[in-house]
């Protein structure tokens, strides 16, 4: 991302359909270095081939079935780039919607990360008007991304809305379970959900009990993996629950 914009692309497909949809663009491009970051493990399929095609062509998309801000301003924007960030963000949305059904959430999946940069830096970048249509000009944004957080911070620095909470790779690791690696870097659903609700002003008074519940669940996770050597059932058995 620090190299010249015309030569570098970074793609983070969230599932198999997204990977299939973006692959022709990578394999047919010339004079560019295409960085493709995807999972080597079996992962859930979230996006239809039609959705994946839009993601591949546009670089990002508001995911209708994971958003409930239809026709109104969202209270918060949640964005994710990458396989695990996508899954953990969707799981966080389920947690938030169960606890706060009136909370208006807009979910953005990002495949072409560098397209978020300003056109002054990258000619493929979104204009401010396009960027604001996704991320608003003033609502809190939670951005989940399994790379270094500084890149996302740089992207938002030149944008009107810099009210962004970034959860990325924080160089924390251990010999542990897959989900615990996310917990160590605070890229798990429980850290994401509590960070969101703590930054939506209208829910300040209601947030404390929810945050405590998330902290209790993290403690339960901590104890469970040490006793059982595996992730908690709530994580292993999770599937998306429709919010509308």
C-alpha positions as CSV (number, residue, x, y, z in Angstrom):
1,X,0.0,0.0,0.0
2,X,3.0,2.3,0.4
3,X,4.1,1.7,-3.2
4,X,2.9,3.8,-6.2
5,X,-0.9,3.5,-6.4
6,X,-1.0,2.6,-10.1
7,X,0.9,-0.6,-9.5
8,X,-0.5,-2.1,-6.3
9,X,-3.9,-3.7,-5.5
10,X,-5.0,-5.4,-2.3
11,X,-8.0,-7.7,-2.4
12,X,-9.7,-9.3,0.6
13,X,-12.5,-11.6,-0.5
14,X,-14.7,-12.7,2.4
15,X,-15.8,-16.1,1.1
16,X,-15.5,-18.5,-1.9
17,X,-17.9,-16.7,-4.2
18,X,-16.1,-13.4,-3.6
19,X,-12.8,-15.1,-4.4
20,X,-14.2,-16.6,-7.6
21,X,-15.7,-13.3,-8.6
22,X,-12.5,-11.3,-8.1
23,X,-10.1,-13.8,-9.6
24,X,-10.7,-13.0,-13.3
25,X,-9.8,-9.3,-12.6
26,X,-6.5,-10.4,-11.0
27,X,-5.6,-12.9,-13.7
28,X,-6.3,-10.6,-16.6
29,X,-4.6,-7.5,-15.1
30,X,-1.2,-6.3,-16.5
31,X,1.6,-4.2,-15.0
32,X,0.1,-4.5,-11.4
33,X,1.0,-6.4,-8.3
34,X,-2.2,-8.0,-6.9
35,X,-2.1,-8.9,-3.3
36,X,-4.8,-11.5,-2.6
37,X,-5.5,-12.3,1.1
38,X,-7.9,-15.2,1.7
39,X,-8.4,-18.1,4.1
40,X,-6.8,-21.5,3.7
41,X,-9.5,-23.0,6.0
42,X,-13.1,-24.0,5.2
43,X,-15.3,-20.9,5.9
44,X,-19.0,-20.2,5.7
45,X,-20.5,-18.9,2.4
46,X,-22.1,-15.5,3.0
47,X,-22.6,-13.8,-0.4
48,X,-24.5,-14.9,-3.5
49,X,-22.6,-14.9,-6.8
50,X,-24.6,-11.8,-7.8
51,X,-23.5,-10.0,-4.6
52,X,-20.0,-11.2,-5.1
53,X,-19.9,-9.9,-8.7
54,X,-21.0,-6.4,-7.4
55,X,-18.3,-6.6,-4.8
56,X,-15.7,-7.5,-7.4
57,X,-16.8,-4.8,-9.8
58,X,-17.4,-2.0,-7.2
59,X,-14.8,-3.0,-4.6
60,X,-17.3,-2.7,-1.7
61,X,-21.0,-3.0,-1.1
62,X,-23.7,-2.2,1.5
63,X,-24.9,-5.6,2.4
64,X,-28.7,-5.3,2.4
65,X,-29.5,-8.4,4.5
66,X,-27.0,-7.4,7.2
67,X,-28.2,-3.8,7.4
68,X,-31.4,-2.3,8.9
69,X,-31.0,1.4,8.0
70,X,-33.3,1.1,5.1
71,X,-34.5,4.7,4.2
72,X,-33.0,6.2,7.3
73,X,-29.6,7.4,8.6
74,X,-27.7,4.6,10.4
75,X,-26.7,5.0,14.1
76,X,-23.4,3.2,13.2
77,X,-21.5,1.9,10.2
78,X,-19.7,-1.4,10.5
79,X,-17.2,-2.2,7.8
80,X,-15.2,-5.4,7.3
81,X,-12.4,-6.4,4.9
82,X,-11.3,-10.0,4.9
83,X,-12.6,-13.4,5.9
84,X,-12.4,-13.4,9.7
85,X,-13.3,-9.7,10.0
86,X,-16.4,-10.3,7.9
87,X,-17.6,-13.2,9.9
88,X,-16.8,-11.6,13.3
89,X,-18.6,-8.3,12.2
90,X,-21.7,-10.3,11.2
91,X,-21.7,-12.1,14.5
92,X,-21.3,-8.8,16.3
93,X,-24.3,-7.4,14.4
94,X,-26.3,-10.4,15.6
95,X,-25.3,-9.7,19.2
96,X,-26.1,-6.0,18.8
97,X,-29.4,-6.6,17.1
98,X,-30.5,-9.1,19.8
99,X,-29.8,-6.6,22.5
100,X,-30.8,-3.4,20.7
101,X,-33.3,-4.1,18.0
102,X,-33.9,-0.4,17.3
103,X,-30.1,0.2,16.7
104,X,-29.8,1.2,13.0
105,X,-26.7,-0.6,11.5
106,X,-25.2,-0.2,8.1
107,X,-22.9,-3.1,7.1
108,X,-20.3,-2.6,4.4
109,X,-18.2,-5.4,3.0
110,X,-14.9,-4.3,1.4
111,X,-13.0,-6.4,-1.1
112,X,-10.8,-3.9,-2.9
113,X,-9.3,-2.1,0.1
114,X,-7.2,0.5,-1.7
115,X,-10.3,1.8,-3.6
116,X,-11.2,3.5,-0.3
117,X,-8.2,5.9,-0.8
118,X,-8.8,9.4,-2.0
119,X,-8.5,9.9,-5.8
120,X,-5.8,12.4,-5.0
121,X,-3.7,9.4,-3.9
122,X,-5.1,6.6,-6.0
123,X,-6.9,7.4,-9.3
124,X,-9.2,4.4,-8.7
125,X,-10.3,5.9,-5.3
126,X,-13.8,6.9,-4.3
127,X,-14.7,10.6,-4.4
128,X,-15.7,12.2,-1.1
129,X,-19.3,12.1,-2.2
130,X,-19.1,8.4,-3.0
131,X,-17.2,7.7,0.2
132,X,-19.8,9.6,2.3
133,X,-22.6,7.7,0.7
134,X,-21.2,4.5,2.3
135,X,-19.7,5.8,5.5
136,X,-21.7,9.0,6.2
137,X,-20.1,12.3,7.3
138,X,-20.6,12.0,11.0
139,X,-21.7,8.6,12.3
140,X,-19.3,6.3,14.2
141,X,-17.6,3.7,12.0
142,X,-16.2,0.4,13.2
143,X,-13.7,-1.0,10.7
144,X,-12.6,-4.6,11.1
145,X,-9.5,-5.6,9.1
146,X,-6.9,-8.3,9.7
147,X,-4.0,-6.2,8.7
148,X,-2.2,-3.4,10.5
149,X,-4.5,-0.6,11.7
150,X,-2.3,2.2,10.4
151,X,-3.4,1.6,6.8
152,X,-7.1,2.2,7.7
153,X,-6.2,5.2,9.8
154,X,-4.3,6.7,6.8
155,X,-7.3,6.1,4.5
156,X,-9.7,7.9,6.8
157,X,-7.3,10.7,7.6
158,X,-8.2,12.6,4.4
159,X,-12.0,11.9,4.6
160,X,-14.7,14.1,6.1
161,X,-15.6,11.5,8.7
162,X,-12.7,10.4,10.8
163,X,-14.9,9.0,13.6
164,X,-13.5,5.5,13.0
165,X,-12.8,2.7,15.5
166,X,-10.3,0.4,14.0
167,X,-9.9,-3.3,15.0
168,X,-7.0,-4.9,13.1
169,X,-3.9,-7.0,13.7
170,X,-2.1,-5.8,16.9
171,X,0.8,-8.3,16.8
172,X,-0.7,-10.4,19.6
173,X,-0.4,-14.1,19.3
174,X,0.1,-17.4,21.1
175,X,-0.2,-21.1,20.7
176,X,-3.9,-21.1,21.2
177,X,-7.3,-21.7,19.5
178,X,-8.3,-19.9,16.2
179,X,-10.9,-17.8,17.9
180,X,-8.6,-16.9,20.8
181,X,-6.2,-15.4,18.2
182,X,-8.9,-13.0,17.3
183,X,-9.7,-12.3,21.0
184,X,-6.0,-11.5,21.7
185,X,-6.1,-8.9,18.9
186,X,-9.6,-7.6,19.9
187,X,-10.9,-8.6,16.5
188,X,-13.6,-10.9,17.8
189,X,-17.3,-10.3,17.9
190,X,-17.5,-9.5,21.6
191,X,-14.9,-6.7,21.5
192,X,-16.4,-5.4,18.2
193,X,-19.9,-5.3,19.6
194,X,-19.0,-3.6,22.9
195,X,-16.9,-1.0,21.1
196,X,-19.8,-0.2,18.8
197,X,-22.4,0.3,21.5
198,X,-20.0,2.4,23.6
199,X,-19.6,4.9,20.8
200,X,-23.3,5.4,19.9
201,X,-24.4,8.4,22.0
202,X,-28.1,7.5,22.1
203,X,-27.3,4.2,23.7
204,X,-24.8,5.5,26.4
205,X,-27.2,4.7,29.3
206,X,-28.0,1.2,28.0
207,X,-24.5,0.2,27.1
208,X,-23.1,-0.7,30.5
209,X,-25.1,-4.0,31.0
210,X,-24.3,-5.1,27.5
211,X,-20.6,-4.4,27.9
212,X,-20.6,-6.3,31.1
213,X,-22.2,-9.3,29.3
214,X,-19.6,-9.2,26.6
215,X,-16.8,-9.1,29.2
216,X,-18.4,-12.0,31.1
217,X,-18.5,-14.0,27.8
218,X,-14.9,-13.2,27.1
219,X,-14.0,-14.5,30.6
220,X,-16.1,-17.6,29.9
221,X,-14.2,-18.1,26.7
222,X,-10.8,-17.6,28.5
223,X,-11.7,-20.3,31.1
224,X,-13.3,-22.7,28.6
225,X,-10.4,-22.9,26.1
226,X,-7.9,-23.6,29.0
227,X,-10.1,-26.4,30.4
228,X,-11.1,-27.9,27.0
229,X,-8.5,-26.9,24.5
230,X,-11.1,-25.8,22.0
231,X,-13.3,-22.8,21.2
232,X,-16.6,-22.2,23.0
233,X,-19.7,-23.8,21.3
234,X,-21.3,-20.3,20.8
235,X,-18.5,-19.6,18.4
236,X,-18.1,-23.0,16.7
237,X,-21.8,-23.4,16.2
238,X,-22.6,-19.8,15.2
239,X,-24.6,-19.2,12.0
240,X,-26.1,-15.9,10.7
241,X,-29.5,-15.0,12.2
242,X,-31.5,-12.7,9.9
243,X,-32.1,-9.2,11.4
244,X,-35.1,-8.3,9.2
